[in-house]
Amino acid sequence: MAVRKTVREVALDVLVAVEEREAYSNLLLDHALKESGLSARDRGLATELVYGTIQRRLTLDWILNDLVKKGVSSLAPWVRQLLRMGVYQLRYLDRIPDRAVVHETVSIAKKRGHRGISGLANGVLRSYQRRRREWQLPAQPETHRELALVTSHPEWLVRRLSGVYGMEETKAMLEANNRPPRSSVRINLLKGDREEVAERIRQKMPAVAVEPSAVSVQGLVLSGGGNPAASTLFREGWYTVQDESSMLVSEILDPQPGERVLDGCAAPGGKTGHLAERMADEGVLVSCDIHSHKVDQIQDQVRRLGLTIVEPRRTDMRELVGSEKPFDRVLLDAPCSGLGVIRRKPDIKWSKEPREIEALTDLQKQLLDAAAKLVSPGGILVYSTCTLEPEENSRQVEAFLDGHPDFYPDITLEERLPEIVREQAILGEGWVQILPHHFDSDGFFIARLKKS
């Protein structure tokens, strides 16, 4: 019988896998927790250790480069991640006694390495304990480098965002990226109204506090613990786990019953489900993705929600041009740099590079050109991303409109937004940019365009 891993061993294995496979931490962590046999409390600690260690990597390496003779990059990946996780606990998790952190870290080092590794781990963590005041950071960072270290984001990203939004707004954004994301769900309109679904959640999960979202009319915000995706209510299709900002995308497209609608880049199917619900499950909804396993995810959502109008297709939406008659409404939730969802996927800030943004803007332009051809005269095109980068957002839309004189910004977008979003988000002509700190939701850009 295999020996069950401790909570820190589970977290360490995920951290090493994220670094070596360059895979998303949320997917690897979900899989590891399902296999771990850990208690709910320990699953929570493992989650905090993984996300916290990844989130604070720059700051942790700044410290460790002073404590490790040849620098943190000279270490084997598992040793590097073990030391990062140890310093993270000493610096950021006050509720865990220092002696427990040192003991557990050294124990793992002994089990997985040789005496030299355990001695290194013990020496590094005890040195940090003695000298921790040497690594004080300014409460009000003034330079890009200081802000990068304080919030633990790459300096190129700090420079790029502050050039667009200014230092104060950027600091608020980056701090929001380090806060745990709120848990929110979108009610299934075909099952019941918001208060009915909220009451069902309260009955099934009495420890969870349920409040209506101020950002989305279909949203509920949950707090107090628990996994909403593990509830029978989720499996029965009463709601979908979705970020509040993301819910606005389908609400702004506002598809009507009986229409022909295209979701061009649809996986994993959250917005497809939302569109079909708003269409009262009447009409035609073509939902595309290029990967077969992602089309399976869309199909799973459709079945769970009890929808009948969705046609999941494994195809590139660009291939529909010329072979598919136009649609009344088209959603292009485009592939993007994901800089608005760093709080959910903190590894994004370490894996993305500026040149990737340039490559993505080319792809987005191609997809927009295809989408334009698939919208019927008088129809609506909504373009959305989960990034903060103007090159992928407002400037992309400006370039599209310059090249497509048959499209114009739909200024009714503003009146479709809840009052709090109109007051706090950034509004342009026919578009809205939500930043992570506005509502403690994901950063999102949404543009509504109309075809003449």
Buried (B, 14 or more C-beta within 10 A) or exposed (E): EEEEBBBBBBBBBBBBBBBEEEBBBBEBBBEBBEEBEBEEEBBBBBBBBBBBBBBBBBBBBBBBBBBBEEEBEEBEEBBBBBBBBBBBBBBBBEEBEBEEBBEBBBBBBBEBBEEEBBBBBBEBBBBBEEEBEEBEEEEEBEEBEBBBBBBBBBBEBBBBBBEBBEBEBBBBBBBBBBEEBBBBBBBBBBBBEBEEBBEBBEEBBEEBEBEBBBBBBBBBBBEEEBBBBEBEBBEBBBBBBBBBBBBBBBBBBBBEEEBBBBBBBBBBBBBBBBBBBBBBBEBBBBBBBBEEEBBBBBBEBBEBBBBEBBEBBBBBBBEBEEEBEBBBBBBBBBBBBBBBBBBBBBBBBBEBEBEEBEEBBEEBBBBBBBBBBBBBEEBBBBBBBBBBBBBBBBEBBBBBBEEBEEBBBBEEBBEBBBEEBEEBBBBBBBBBBBBBBBBBBBBBBBBBBBBE
